[in-house]
Amino acid sequence: MLFIDLVQDPVTGDWYGPEPTAADLAAIEAEGSPLISDELLFIDVQIALMEPAPAALDARRRRRAEARLMGARRDAANRTARRERAGDAA
């Protein structure tokens, strides 16, 4: 049987490359942690509103959770824009 070998390097690269450093992980957590926690809070509120008889305060709770989520998304977008502008200036 004739075996055909790859003539080019695999596209995926090295599967066992270097792992992220502690600084990389800290930057990832600092950037995404507030947004992720606010998204989880908003999902929890939405799940609570799916109950057959939601409490009267659940609508207020949903508005507050939505406002926090929108604020976290705005902050994440602003951080990204500032980083891109700083990268363009450099």
Secondary structure, DSSP 4 states (H G I P E B T S, - for coil): -PPPPPSS--TT--TT-PPPPHHHHHHHHHHHHHHHHHHHHHHHHHHHHTSSS--TTHHHHHHHHHHHHHHHHHHHHHHHHHHHHHHHH-
